[in-house]
Amino acid sequence: MYFLLIAISLSTMRFPLQKSPDPEPKKAALYSFAYPGLGEYYTGNTRKAILFSTIATFFLGKAVYHYYQYKTYRDEYLKIGDYSYKLEYENQFNSFMSALFYYIGIWGFSMVDSYISAHLSKFYNVDKKIDEEFVR
């Protein structure tokens, strides 16, 4: 399952967005809001985009896996009443919440990072123009 999720996130390398010459910060944050890493593609930071999308996909897949395991063990506990099932569904729920917490963290960090990168891209363009003037 994890291999499939990583393969899907790495397949985005085949379809890179063209770097905008002057990316808008709000648009970059909205792309990252849609899925972590898309805002980094928009601003032209492809390595960070691949990193964020892979990590986010991993934790999202892990959260989904543990959620379904939690539901399975909870249903078995309610049906049979064995205490070991109760311990296992509590462990699965804790793992689900941890993975979800990490996914939300990388999601928020990706939005902030793409917003700041879009703002800083204007400074990089000015820096290149200054370098070109002094080299002459």
Summary of the structure (lengths in Angstrom):
residues: 136
radius of gyration: 20.8
end to end distance: 55.9
largest distance: 81.4
contacts: 418
relative contact order: 0.16
helix: 86%
strand: 0%
